Amino acid sequence: MIMAAESTSFVLNRWITMPSALWSFTLDFYARPGVEQACLTLQANGANVCMVLCGVWLGTREVACNAQRLTQIRQLATPWHDEVVRPLRDLRNQWRNAALEDAVLMTLRMKVKALELEAEQNLMLKLEALTGDWPAGEARNAEEWLIELADGEAEKNRDAL
């Protein structure tokens, strides 16, 4: 989620103004030791971290992981991530070095970063709307969500997540 190479912790708490169980969980979880770096690694390897963190949330709630639910999550999250979040992130990263020497570009880069964060926030809200009423207490293997939604990268970051 909100994975920028530079720290974004100072920004995280200002975005959600409405109650959101998934967003609150994500903020608390992301603050744990090692989670930010694990998420950055997942992101660098192409994972949709918002989707992964939704899976962690579902796992902690003991929501059963199945093919239909995985498909629903992917169908919702992948287009938004690929068409909205990733282009903003790519632009922000493209401007990283040049912005160090150009104050105007740095200001624009920070605005792009804020849009990226807002796009991720909205994806998390969409994911919660989709999954929030799935019955809890049905599953005992929280790792199944992580393994399925991290696309093979979970094994490298299992301890942190």
Rosetta silent file (secondary structure, phi, psi, omega in degrees, C-alpha in Angstrom):
SEQUENCE: MIMAAESTSFVLNRWITMPSALWSFTLDFYARPGVEQACLTLQANGANVCMVLCGVWLGTREVACNAQRLTQIRQLATPWHDEVVRPLRDLRNQWRNAALEDAVLMTLRMKVKALELEAEQNLMLKLEALTGDWPAGEARNAEEWLIELADGEAEKNRDAL
SCORE:     score description
SCORE:     0.000 S_00000001
   1 L     0.000  170.109  169.905    0.000    0.000    0.000 S_00000001
   2 L    14.875   55.248 -175.561    1.276    3.542    0.017 S_00000001
   3 L  -101.569  101.999  173.179    4.703    2.245   -0.774 S_00000001
   4 L  -117.005  148.152 -178.336    7.082    4.973   -1.723 S_00000001
   5 L   -59.471  -35.982  173.921   10.806    4.558   -1.432 S_00000001
   6 L   -85.844  157.614 -175.863   10.833    7.567    0.841 S_00000001
   7 L   -64.585  136.495  177.317    8.838    7.357    4.060 S_00000001
   8 L  -117.949    9.104 -174.658    5.178    8.192    3.730 S_00000001
   9 H   -56.145  -35.836 -177.570    4.173    7.563    7.314 S_00000001
  10 H   -66.525  -19.994 -177.250    3.520   11.234    7.968 S_00000001
  11 H   -92.430  -26.215 -169.210    0.899   11.264    5.222 S_00000001
  12 H   -56.111  -42.124 -172.833   -0.960    8.066    6.041 S_00000001
  13 L   -76.692  -11.271 -174.840   -3.165    9.361    8.826 S_00000001
  14 L   -92.626   -7.770 -172.794   -4.525   12.382    6.989 S_00000001
  15 L   -83.391  -56.151 -175.210   -6.321   10.686    4.117 S_00000001
  16 L   -75.976  121.730  176.770   -9.211    8.670    5.475 S_00000001
  17 L  -109.577  -11.585  177.477  -11.768   10.890    7.096 S_00000001
  18 L  -105.746  154.749  179.274  -14.537    8.297    7.171 S_00000001
  19 L   -63.227  136.063  177.630  -14.503    5.149    9.290 S_00000001
  20 L  -150.871  115.064 -179.477  -12.942    2.205    7.506 S_00000001
  21 H   -63.491  -41.879 -179.381  -12.084   -1.054    9.228 S_00000001
  22 H   -66.537  -43.445 -179.535   -9.680   -2.091    6.454 S_00000001
  23 H   -65.528  -43.271  177.981   -7.906    1.271    6.376 S_00000001
  24 H   -60.489  -44.887  176.700   -7.572    1.365   10.179 S_00000001
  25 H   -58.934  -45.442 -177.087   -6.183   -2.174   10.142 S_00000001
  26 H   -61.466  -44.594  179.416   -3.789   -1.237    7.343 S_00000001
  27 H   -61.466  -44.836  178.965   -2.429    1.805    9.178 S_00000001
  28 H   -65.470  -44.969 -177.616   -1.852   -0.220   12.355 S_00000001
  29 H   -65.960  -43.797 -178.002   -0.378   -3.178   10.486 S_00000001
  30 H   -62.741  -27.333 -179.264    1.879   -1.039    8.276 S_00000001
  31 L   -77.489  -11.399 -179.659    3.384    0.591   11.385 S_00000001
  32 L   -68.133  149.325  179.700    4.669   -2.778   12.678 S_00000001
  33 L   -57.071  131.201  175.075    8.412   -3.421   12.468 S_00000001
  34 L    87.511  -17.335 -175.449    9.461   -4.808    9.100 S_00000001
  35 H   -70.437  -44.364 -179.305    6.097   -4.426    7.375 S_00000001
  36 H   -57.445  -47.653 -179.341    6.926   -1.236    5.467 S_00000001
  37 H   -64.911  -39.617  177.559   10.105   -2.765    4.034 S_00000001
  38 H   -61.890  -41.272  179.041    8.311   -6.019    3.193 S_00000001
  39 H   -66.639  -40.055  176.499    5.622   -4.045    1.379 S_00000001
  40 H   -61.443  -40.697  178.571    8.220   -2.039   -0.521 S_00000001
  41 H   -65.561  -45.699  176.958    9.887   -5.281   -1.594 S_00000001
  42 H   -57.562  -46.412 -179.159    6.573   -6.769   -2.674 S_00000001
  43 H   -62.405  -43.885  179.618    5.775   -3.614   -4.616 S_00000001
  44 H   -61.663  -26.311  179.589    9.193   -3.552   -6.278 S_00000001
  45 L   -95.988   13.507  172.045    8.546   -7.105   -7.442 S_00000001
  46 L    94.222    2.131 -179.404    5.208   -6.186   -8.994 S_00000001
  47 L   -73.650  149.239  172.609    2.753   -7.130   -6.252 S_00000001
  48 L   -88.056   98.176 -171.325   -0.404   -5.110   -5.702 S_00000001
  49 H   -67.240  -32.147  176.217    0.237   -4.283   -2.052 S_00000001
  50 H   -61.394  -42.024  178.951   -3.278   -2.959   -1.407 S_00000001
  51 H   -65.631  -41.469  178.919   -4.632   -6.326   -2.497 S_00000001
  52 H   -63.236  -45.528 -179.433   -2.074   -8.157   -0.332 S_00000001
  53 H   -66.841  -33.204  172.789   -2.921   -6.063    2.734 S_00000001
  54 H   -61.845  -41.655  177.708   -6.615   -6.693    2.139 S_00000001
  55 H   -62.529  -40.325  177.065   -5.750  -10.399    2.142 S_00000001
  56 H   -62.093  -43.827  177.988   -3.879  -10.053    5.427 S_00000001
  57 H   -59.633  -46.374  178.613   -6.929   -8.284    6.886 S_00000001
  58 H   -62.173  -40.316  178.718   -9.236  -11.044    5.640 S_00000001
  59 H   -63.701  -41.143  179.573   -6.887  -13.661    7.076 S_00000001
  60 H   -68.225  -25.186  176.933   -6.819  -12.040   10.501 S_00000001
  61 L   -86.753   -0.918 -179.537  -10.631  -12.012   10.428 S_00000001
  62 L    59.893   39.899  173.545  -10.539  -15.719    9.522 S_00000001
  63 L   -80.868  132.084 -178.429  -12.481  -15.179    6.309 S_00000001
  64 L   -65.566  133.546  177.317  -12.308  -18.297    4.146 S_00000001
  65 L   -92.410  127.027  175.614  -10.126  -17.942    1.055 S_00000001
  66 L  -145.899  168.573 -174.663  -11.566  -19.495   -2.093 S_00000001
  67 H   -60.086  -40.077 -179.177  -11.222  -19.149   -5.861 S_00000001
  68 H   -63.638  -44.532 -179.866  -14.401  -17.107   -6.279 S_00000001
  69 H   -67.392  -40.810  177.153  -13.358  -14.538   -3.670 S_00000001
  70 H   -60.149  -42.848  178.703   -9.826  -14.315   -5.066 S_00000001
  71 H   -62.969  -43.423  179.303  -11.268  -13.672   -8.525 S_00000001
  72 H   -61.105  -44.122  179.407  -13.588  -10.964   -7.193 S_00000001
  73 H   -62.977  -47.766 -178.980  -10.708   -9.209   -5.437 S_00000001
  74 H   -63.069  -41.487 -179.716   -8.466   -9.401   -8.498 S_00000001
  75 H   -64.472  -31.911  177.663  -11.216   -8.198  -10.842 S_00000001
  76 H   -79.872  -48.306 -169.278  -11.800   -5.170   -8.652 S_00000001
  77 H   -80.714  -36.845 -172.404   -8.231   -4.318   -7.675 S_00000001
  78 H   -62.914  -49.269  179.597   -6.159   -5.066  -10.762 S_00000001
  79 H   -61.509  -42.277 -179.488   -7.650   -2.513  -13.182 S_00000001
  80 H   -63.711  -43.850  179.427   -7.606    0.277  -10.585 S_00000001
  81 H   -63.617  -48.036 -175.095   -4.045   -0.544   -9.614 S_00000001
  82 H   -72.376  -33.146 -174.589   -2.810   -0.872  -13.202 S_00000001
  83 H   -98.906  -17.904 -177.065   -4.671    2.105  -14.664 S_00000001
  84 H  -119.780  -60.634 -173.993   -4.642    4.556  -11.746 S_00000001
  85 H   -66.844  -53.722 -174.525   -2.134    3.740   -8.983 S_00000001
  86 H   -61.074  -43.733  177.483    0.776    2.392  -11.018 S_00000001
  87 H   -60.704  -37.706  176.735    0.894    5.249  -13.581 S_00000001
  88 H   -64.802  -43.713  179.024    0.971    7.790  -10.750 S_00000001
  89 H   -62.876  -44.271 -179.564    3.733    5.839   -8.999 S_00000001
  90 H   -60.972  -42.781  178.164    5.713    5.501  -12.217 S_00000001
  91 H   -63.417  -45.876  178.785    5.495    9.248  -12.851 S_00000001
  92 H   -58.587  -45.058  179.901    6.531   10.037   -9.279 S_00000001
  93 H   -67.724  -36.329  178.455    9.501    7.687   -9.550 S_00000001
  94 H   -61.057  -34.166 -177.647   10.449    9.047  -12.961 S_00000001
  95 L   -88.266   -3.153 -172.476   10.730   12.529  -11.441 S_00000001
  96 H   -51.626  -58.653 -174.617   12.673   11.435   -8.337 S_00000001
  97 H   -69.353  -44.595 -179.149   16.198   12.508   -9.346 S_00000001
  98 H   -63.263  -33.453 -178.695   15.266   15.585  -11.368 S_00000001
  99 H   -67.795  -21.799  177.676   13.082   16.861   -8.517 S_00000001
 100 L   -65.563  -22.806 -177.039   16.117   16.974   -6.228 S_00000001
 101 L  -114.368    4.478 -177.092   17.432   19.861   -8.305 S_00000001
 102 L  -138.625  106.534 -175.424   14.179   21.564   -9.288 S_00000001
 103 H   -62.199  -37.180  179.012   11.933   22.939   -6.547 S_00000001
 104 H   -65.304  -44.705  178.472    8.939   23.332   -8.858 S_00000001
 105 H   -64.698  -36.333  177.070    9.249   19.737  -10.013 S_00000001
 106 H   -61.883  -41.706  177.828    9.610   18.625   -6.380 S_00000001
 107 H   -62.956  -44.430  177.305    6.330   20.369   -5.559 S_00000001
 108 H   -63.323  -40.317  179.375    4.627   18.697   -8.508 S_00000001
 109 H   -61.707  -40.664  178.416    6.116   15.347   -7.499 S_00000001
 110 H   -65.949  -34.070  175.994    4.680   15.712   -3.999 S_00000001
 111 H   -67.636  -39.705  176.412    1.259   16.427   -5.529 S_00000001
 112 H   -63.641  -40.246  177.978    1.548   13.282   -7.645 S_00000001
 113 H   -61.194  -42.237  178.596    2.507   11.381   -4.494 S_00000001
 114 H   -63.522  -39.176  176.409   -0.600   12.706   -2.744 S_00000001
 115 H   -65.416  -39.933  177.195   -2.736   11.567   -5.692 S_00000001
 116 H   -60.432  -45.538  178.556   -1.086    8.138   -5.562 S_00000001
 117 H   -62.894  -41.742  178.756   -1.894    7.861   -1.864 S_00000001
 118 H   -65.237  -38.579  177.376   -5.466    8.963   -2.466 S_00000001
 119 H   -63.701  -40.818  177.473   -5.810    6.395   -5.261 S_00000001
 120 H   -66.324  -41.179  177.189   -4.557    3.665   -2.918 S_00000001
 121 H   -58.210  -45.915 -179.505   -6.939    4.831   -0.204 S_00000001
 122 H   -66.021  -35.205  174.893   -9.834    4.612   -2.627 S_00000001
 123 H   -63.304  -42.162  178.480   -8.779    1.141   -3.717 S_00000001
 124 H   -63.165  -38.958  177.242   -8.783    0.047   -0.078 S_00000001
 125 H   -64.596  -40.232  177.139  -12.286    1.486    0.354 S_00000001
 126 H   -63.640  -42.607  179.478  -13.445   -0.406   -2.742 S_00000001
 127 H   -64.250  -40.411  177.930  -11.885   -3.610   -1.411 S_00000001
 128 H   -65.487  -39.876  178.382  -13.586   -3.167    1.940 S_00000001
 129 H   -61.313  -37.023  178.756  -16.938   -2.560    0.235 S_00000001
 130 H   -70.978  -44.429 -167.096  -16.469   -5.819   -1.670 S_00000001
 131 H  -104.457  -12.902 -170.738  -15.195   -7.977    1.193 S_00000001
 132 L   -58.290  -28.338 -178.816  -16.475   -6.376    4.385 S_00000001
 133 L  -101.903    9.341  174.319  -19.526   -8.582    4.744 S_00000001
 134 L   -67.189  134.967 -174.171  -17.815  -11.873    3.939 S_00000001
 135 L   -60.229  132.811  177.194  -18.364  -14.124    6.976 S_00000001
 136 L   -90.830  164.608  175.204  -15.549  -14.157    9.527 S_00000001
 137 L    79.414   14.185 -178.288  -14.482  -17.104   11.643 S_00000001
 138 L   -96.498  -15.135 -172.257  -14.658  -19.664    8.830 S_00000001
 139 L  -130.463  156.005  178.712  -10.949  -20.255    8.252 S_00000001
 140 L  -118.995   -5.500 -176.813   -7.873  -20.991   10.318 S_00000001
 141 L  -111.342   87.775 -179.067   -5.143  -20.474    7.702 S_00000001
 142 L   -65.045  -26.411 -177.494   -4.545  -16.740    7.322 S_00000001
 143 H   -67.152  -22.223 -178.326   -1.488  -17.365    5.145 S_00000001
 144 H   -59.044  -42.833  177.063   -3.602  -18.677    2.278 S_00000001
 145 H   -60.022  -46.881 -177.936   -4.750  -15.143    1.419 S_00000001
 146 H   -60.843  -47.067 -178.660   -1.186  -13.858    1.531 S_00000001
 147 H   -62.264  -44.720 -176.846    0.174  -16.640   -0.652 S_00000001
 148 H   -70.735  -38.602 -174.019   -2.586  -16.280   -3.243 S_00000001
 149 H   -90.335  -15.146  179.432   -2.615  -12.476   -3.468 S_00000001
 150 L   -91.078   -0.642  175.479    1.128  -11.829   -3.324 S_00000001
 151 L    51.872   50.506  174.397    1.743  -13.860   -6.479 S_00000001
 152 L    87.519  -11.932 -178.612    4.696  -15.832   -5.202 S_00000001
 153 L   -86.168  -12.752 -175.361    6.423  -12.948   -3.424 S_00000001
 154 H   -62.462  -36.716 -176.871    4.894  -13.747   -0.019 S_00000001
 155 H   -57.140  -38.933 -178.329    7.437  -16.428    0.806 S_00000001
 156 H   -69.897  -23.136 -172.939   10.257  -13.853    0.794 S_00000001
 157 H  -124.255   19.030 -175.200    8.388  -11.542    3.159 S_00000001
 158 L   -57.547  -43.628 -175.832    6.366  -13.976    5.261 S_00000001
 159 L   -63.949  -39.415 -179.085    7.944  -13.050    8.599 S_00000001
 160 L   -74.039  -35.202 -178.242    7.227   -9.343    8.246 S_00000001
 161 L   -94.076    0.000    0.000    3.698   -9.832    6.983 S_00000001
